[in-house]
Amino acid sequence: MVAKINIGSSLFGALSYNQQKINAGEGKILCSNKVLLPTDASLALAFCMKSFENHLHKDIKTEKAVIHISLNPHPDDVLSDEQLSAIAQEYLEKMGYGNQPFVVYKHEDIDRHHIHIVSLRVDEQGKKIDDKFEYRRSKAITREMEQKYGLHPADKQSRAVAPQLPKIDSKKGDVKKQIANLIKGLADSYRFQSIGEYKTLLSLYNIGMEEIKGSFDGKPFHGIVYFALDKKGRKVGLPIKASMIGAYAGVPSLEKRCGYNTQYIKKDNLKEASRLVIGSVLATFKNRNQFERQLQKQGIDVVFRENNDGHIYGVTFIDHNQHTALNGSRYGKEFSANALNEKFEADTSPNMPERDSESYNKGEAITDGIFALLDFEEQGQNYEEEAFIRKMKRRRKRNSKD
C-alpha cells in the first residue's frame, strides 16, 4: 500500500476535488470524525467546510494547515468499504491525526479503488500536530498494515511531499555538487511533461538550463548544460555539461521521465486540484501582481515569460502541494498565456483604484479564495449553501475587527 501525503493551505481545493468525484458518481464518503455530514451528498462540501472552520483557531500561525492523504492498495487487493474505513482510521491514529477532524473518501474512478483523506495539521488551539519524520513513519505504518491485513507489499515508494530543497548559492562553493543534488531531488519529487517545464521548475532554485543541438562530424547531437543563476536570474560561473553530472541529467533520461509523468498525471488526475485553486484565485484577483501573490499563499508559484514589449507568451504553474510543474494551457484555454495576457490587460485601468493585497482584509481574502468556485448555476440554486457562505463572510469580518 502506497501513501501519498500532500500539505497545503487550500482547504477548499482538497474538499472540492473529492466532492467532484462524488458529484460524478465516482466517489463517496466512507467515514468522518468531528465533521458534520448532510443526508444529501451534494451538500457535503458546504457542511464539511463549516465543520473544519469551527476547528480552525483564528490566531493560527501554521501557513500550511491542511493535509490531504491518499492511500493506494495494490491493484490485486480487493477490500470492502468497511475494511478501507478501518485502514484509514488506523493509519490516521498511528500518524497522530486520530483525534483530528477528518473525512475519508473512496475514489472509484479507476479500477484501482483507493481512498483520500482530508484533515487538519493543527489542533483546536492552533498548535501544529507533530510531523517529525512524518514520511518515514508513514512508510513504516503502511508496511505494518500490509502484514496485518494481508495486503500485497508496495512495489514502489511513495512520492510524498519532499522536504524543502535549498536554492543554489554560488557563494557557498562546489556549485556542481549543489546543482547535481538539486536537479536529482526535483526530478524525483515533481511531475512535468516537457523539458521546458522542468527548466522553469529549476529556475525557482537558481538553476539555469539550456539545450544544445547541432551536429559534429555529420552526426547530430542533443545535449544539456546547467549553470547557476543569481537572484536576478543572471548566469553565474561556468556551465556544466549533463554528462559531468550523471545520466539522469541528460536528454534521454528526462524525455523518458516526461513520458512517464504524462501517464501518471492523467491516471491520478493531478491537474484537477491545481486547476480549481488557480481558477478560484483568478476569479477573485484580477490584477496580475495580486494573482501571483495570492497563488503563492496557496502554495503555487506562477512563472510568466514575456517579450521586450511585456507581452506574455508563456506561463507555467508550479504547484508545491500537488508537486507538478505544468504550462497553463494544460489546465485549459482560460489558463493559457494568451488568455491571461488578455485578461490582465483588460483588467488594468488607470481609472480603477487598485486594491493592494498586503492591505487587503485578511479575512475577506481567505473567504473569497475559499468560496469563489462554488458554482450555484451548475449545481442548481441552493439557498442553504448561500446562507452559509454569507454567514462565514460575516464571521470573518467580525474576527478581523477583534
C-alpha positions in Angstrom: 0.0 0.0 0.0 1.4 3.4 -1.0 0.6 6.5 1.0 1.0 9.9 -0.7 1.0 13.0 1.5 0.3 16.5 0.4 0.2 19.5 2.6 -1.1 22.9 1.7 -3.2 25.9 2.7 -6.3 25.4 0.5 -8.9 23.5 2.4 -11.5 24.3 -0.3 -9.2 22.8 -3.0 -8.8 19.5 -1.2 -12.5 19.2 -0.3 -13.7 20.3 -3.7 -11.5 17.8 -5.5 -13.1 15.0 -3.6 -16.6 16.4 -3.9 -16.3 16.4 -7.7 -15.7 12.7 -7.6 -19.0 12.3 -5.5 -20.9 14.6 -7.9 -19.7 12.5 -10.9 -20.8 9.2 -9.2 -17.1 8.2 -9.0 -16.7 8.5 -5.2 -18.3 8.5 -1.8 -17.6 9.3 1.8 -16.7 6.3 3.9 -16.4 7.9 7.3 -15.6 11.1 9.2 -14.6 12.4 12.6 -15.8 15.7 14.1 -17.3 16.7 10.7 -21.0 17.3 10.1 -22.2 15.3 7.1 -25.6 16.0 5.4 -28.0 13.4 4.2 -27.8 14.9 0.7 -24.3 14.2 -0.6 -24.4 17.2 -2.9 -24.3 19.5 0.1 -21.3 17.8 1.7 -18.8 20.4 0.6 -20.5 23.3 2.4 -21.2 21.2 5.6 -17.6 20.0 5.6 -16.2 23.5 5.2 -18.4 24.7 8.1 -17.2 21.8 10.4 -13.5 22.3 9.6 -13.9 26.1 10.0 -15.1 25.5 13.6 -11.9 23.7 14.4 -9.5 26.3 13.0 -8.2 28.7 15.6 -8.5 32.3 14.5 -4.9 33.0 15.5 -3.4 30.1 13.6 0.2 30.6 12.7 0.8 27.4 10.6 0.9 28.5 7.0 0.0 25.1 5.5 -2.7 23.8 7.9 -4.3 21.2 5.5 -3.2 17.7 4.9 -4.5 15.6 2.0 -3.5 11.9 2.0 -4.2 9.2 -0.5 -3.9 5.5 0.5 -3.4 3.3 -2.5 -3.7 -0.5 -2.0 -2.1 -2.8 -4.6 -4.5 -3.4 -7.6 -4.8 -7.1 -6.6 -6.1 -6.2 -3.1 -9.9 -6.3 -3.1 -11.2 -4.5 0.0 -14.7 -3.8 1.3 -15.7 -0.3 2.3 -15.6 -1.4 6.0 -12.0 -2.6 5.5 -11.0 0.6 3.8 -12.5 2.7 6.6 -10.8 0.7 9.2 -7.4 1.0 7.4 -7.8 4.8 7.1 -8.7 5.3 10.7 -5.9 3.1 12.0 -3.4 4.9 9.7 -4.6 8.3 11.0 -4.4 7.1 14.6 -0.8 5.9 14.2 0.2 9.1 12.4 -1.2 11.2 15.2 -4.3 12.5 13.5 -6.8 10.2 15.0 -8.4 12.9 17.2 -8.4 15.5 14.4 -11.4 16.4 12.2 -11.2 14.4 9.0 -13.2 13.0 6.1 -12.4 9.7 4.3 -13.4 9.4 0.7 -13.3 6.4 -1.6 -12.5 7.0 -5.2 -13.9 4.6 -7.8 -13.0 6.4 -11.0 -10.3 3.9 -11.9 -10.1 0.1 -11.5 -7.7 0.5 -8.6 -10.1 1.8 -5.9 -8.3 3.9 -3.3 -9.1 6.4 -0.5 -8.4 10.0 0.1 -8.3 11.7 3.5 -8.6 15.4 4.2 -7.7 16.6 7.7 -6.0 19.5 9.6 -2.4 19.7 10.7 -3.3 21.9 13.7 -5.4 21.3 16.8 -8.2 23.5 18.1 -5.7 25.6 20.0 -3.8 26.3 16.8 -0.8 24.1 17.7 0.7 22.1 14.8 0.4 18.3 15.0 3.8 16.7 15.5 5.1 16.0 11.9 8.7 14.9 12.8 9.8 12.1 10.4 6.3 12.0 9.0 7.1 10.3 5.7 9.4 7.8 7.3 6.7 7.0 9.9 4.1 6.7 7.1 6.2 4.2 5.3 6.7 2.1 8.4 2.9 2.2 9.2 1.9 1.1 5.7 4.3 -1.8 5.8 2.9 -2.8 9.2 -0.7 -2.6 7.9 0.2 -4.6 4.8 1.2 -7.5 7.1 -1.8 -7.0 9.5 -4.4 -7.0 6.7 -2.7 -9.4 4.4 -2.1 -6.9 1.6 0.3 -7.0 -1.2 3.5 -5.1 -0.5 4.0 -1.9 -2.3 6.2 -2.2 -5.4 7.3 1.4 -5.4 8.0 4.1 -2.8 5.6 6.9 -2.2 6.2 10.1 -3.9 5.2 12.0 -0.8 5.9 15.7 -0.3 9.6 16.2 -0.5 11.4 18.3 2.1 12.1 21.9 1.3 15.1 22.0 -1.0 17.6 24.8 -0.7 18.3 27.2 -3.6 21.7 27.3 -5.3 24.1 29.6 -3.5 27.2 30.1 -5.6 29.0 31.8 -2.7 29.0 28.5 -0.8 31.2 26.9 -3.5 31.1 23.4 -5.1 28.3 24.6 -7.4 28.5 21.4 -9.4 27.6 19.3 -6.4 24.8 21.7 -5.4 23.3 21.5 -8.9 23.6 17.7 -9.1 21.8 17.2 -5.8 19.1 19.7 -6.6 18.2 18.5 -10.1 18.1 14.9 -8.9 15.8 15.8 -6.0 13.5 18.0 -8.1 13.2 15.4 -10.9 12.3 12.8 -8.4 9.8 14.9 -6.5 7.9 16.8 -9.2 5.9 15.8 -12.3 6.4 17.7 -15.6 5.6 16.8 -19.1 8.3 18.6 -21.0 11.9 19.6 -20.6 10.8 23.2 -20.8 8.5 22.8 -17.8 11.4 21.2 -15.9 13.6 24.1 -16.9 11.1 26.5 -15.4 11.0 24.5 -12.2 14.8 24.6 -11.9 14.8 28.4 -12.3 13.0 28.7 -9.0 16.0 27.2 -7.3 18.5 29.4 -9.1 19.5 26.8 -11.7 19.6 27.6 -15.4 19.4 25.0 -18.1 20.0 25.2 -21.9 19.5 22.6 -24.6 22.4 22.3 -27.1 21.5 21.0 -30.5 23.7 20.6 -33.6 25.9 18.2 -35.5 29.6 17.1 -35.3 31.3 15.2 -38.0 28.0 14.8 -39.7 26.4 13.3 -36.6 23.5 15.1 -34.8 23.8 15.7 -31.0 21.3 16.9 -28.4 22.7 17.8 -25.0 22.0 19.9 -21.9 24.2 22.3 -19.9 23.4 23.5 -16.4 24.6 26.7 -14.7 23.9 28.7 -11.5 21.8 31.8 -11.5 21.9 34.8 -9.2 18.8 36.4 -7.6 18.1 38.3 -10.7 18.3 35.3 -13.0 21.7 36.1 -14.5 24.3 33.4 -15.2 27.0 32.8 -12.6 30.1 30.9 -13.3 30.8 28.3 -16.0 28.2 25.9 -17.5 28.3 22.3 -16.5 27.6 19.5 -19.1 24.9 17.0 -18.1 27.4 14.2 -18.8 29.6 15.6 -15.9 26.6 15.2 -13.5 25.2 11.9 -14.4 22.9 10.1 -16.9 19.8 11.2 -15.1 20.6 14.8 -16.0 20.7 14.2 -19.8 18.1 14.4 -22.5 17.3 10.7 -22.9 16.6 10.3 -19.2 14.5 13.5 -19.0 12.5 12.6 -22.1 11.7 9.2 -20.7 10.7 10.8 -17.4 8.4 13.2 -19.2 6.6 10.3 -20.9 6.1 8.5 -17.6 4.9 11.7 -15.9 2.3 12.3 -18.6 0.7 8.9 -17.9 0.9 9.3 -14.2 -0.6 12.8 -14.2 -3.5 11.6 -16.3 -4.0 8.4 -14.2 -4.1 10.2 -10.9 -5.8 13.3 -12.2 -3.2 15.6 -10.6 -4.2 18.7 -12.6 -7.7 18.9 -11.1 -6.9 20.2 -7.6 -4.5 22.8 -9.0 -6.9 23.9 -11.7 -9.6 24.6 -9.0 -7.3 26.7 -6.9 -5.9 28.6 -9.8 -9.4 29.2 -11.2 -10.6 30.4 -7.8 -7.7 32.9 -7.4 -8.1 34.1 -11.0 -11.8 34.8 -10.4 -11.1 36.8 -7.3 -7.9 38.7 -8.1 -8.0 40.5 -11.4 -4.6 42.2 -11.1 -1.5 40.2 -12.1 0.6 41.1 -9.0 -2.3 40.1 -6.7 -2.9 37.0 -8.7 0.8 35.9 -8.3 1.0 36.8 -4.6 -2.3 35.0 -3.7 -1.3 31.9 -5.6 2.0 31.8 -3.6 -0.1 31.9 -0.4 -1.8 28.8 -1.8 1.5 27.0 -2.4 1.6 27.7 -6.2 4.3 29.6 -8.0 3.4 31.1 -11.4 6.3 31.9 -13.8 5.5 34.2 -16.8 7.6 34.5 -19.9 7.4 37.9 -21.6 8.9 39.6 -24.7 10.5 43.1 -24.6 7.1 44.7 -25.0 5.8 43.0 -21.9 3.5 40.6 -23.8 3.1 37.3 -22.0 3.9 34.4 -24.4 4.4 31.6 -21.8 3.2 30.7 -18.3 4.0 27.8 -16.0 2.3 26.9 -12.8 4.4 25.1 -10.2 2.1 23.6 -7.5 4.1 22.6 -4.5 1.1 20.8 -3.0 0.5 18.5 -6.0 4.2 18.6 -6.9 3.6 19.4 -10.5 5.2 21.9 -12.9 2.9 22.4 -15.9 2.2 25.0 -18.6 -1.0 26.9 -18.2 -2.5 25.6 -21.4 -2.5 22.1 -19.9 -5.2 23.2 -17.4 -7.4 24.7 -20.1 -7.5 27.6 -22.6 -8.5 30.1 -19.9 -5.2 29.5 -18.2 -3.0 29.8 -21.3 -0.5 32.6 -21.8 -2.7 34.4 -24.4 -5.8 34.2 -22.2 -4.0 35.5 -19.2 -2.3 38.3 -21.2 -5.7 39.5 -22.5 -7.3 39.2 -19.1 -4.6 41.2 -17.2 -4.5 43.9 -20.0 -8.3 44.2 -19.9 -8.5 44.4 -16.2 -5.8 47.1 -15.9 -7.4 50.6 -16.0 -5.9 53.9 -14.7 -9.3 54.9 -13.6 -9.8 51.9 -11.4 -8.2 52.1 -7.9 -6.1 49.0 -7.3 -6.6 47.1 -4.1 -3.3 46.2 -2.6 -3.2 42.6 -1.4 -1.0 43.4 1.5 -3.5 45.8 3.0 -6.5 43.7 1.8 -8.5 42.5 4.7 -7.1 39.1 5.5 -10.4 37.6 6.5 -12.1 38.7 3.2 -9.2 37.4 1.2 -9.4 33.9 2.8 -13.2 33.8 2.4 -13.2 34.9 -1.2 -10.5 32.4 -2.1 -12.4 29.6 -0.5 -15.8 30.2 -1.9 -15.1 31.7 -5.4 -15.6 28.4 -7.1 -18.9 27.3 -5.6 -20.9 27.2 -8.8 -24.5 27.5 -7.9 -25.7 27.6 -11.5 -24.2 24.2 -12.2 -25.4 22.6 -9.0 -28.7 24.4 -9.0 -29.6 27.2 -6.7 -29.2 26.1 -3.1 -30.4 28.7 -0.5 -28.9 26.8 2.4 -25.4 26.9 1.0 -25.7 30.5 0.0 -26.9 31.4 3.5 -23.9 29.5 5.0 -21.5 31.3 2.8 -22.9 34.7 3.7 -22.6 33.7 7.4 -19.0 32.7 7.0 -18.1 36.0 5.4 -19.8 37.9 8.2 -17.9 35.9 10.8 -14.6 36.5 9.0 -15.2 40.2 9.1 -16.1 40.2 12.8 -12.9 38.2 13.6 -10.7 40.6 11.6 -12.0 43.5 13.7 -11.2 41.8 17.1 
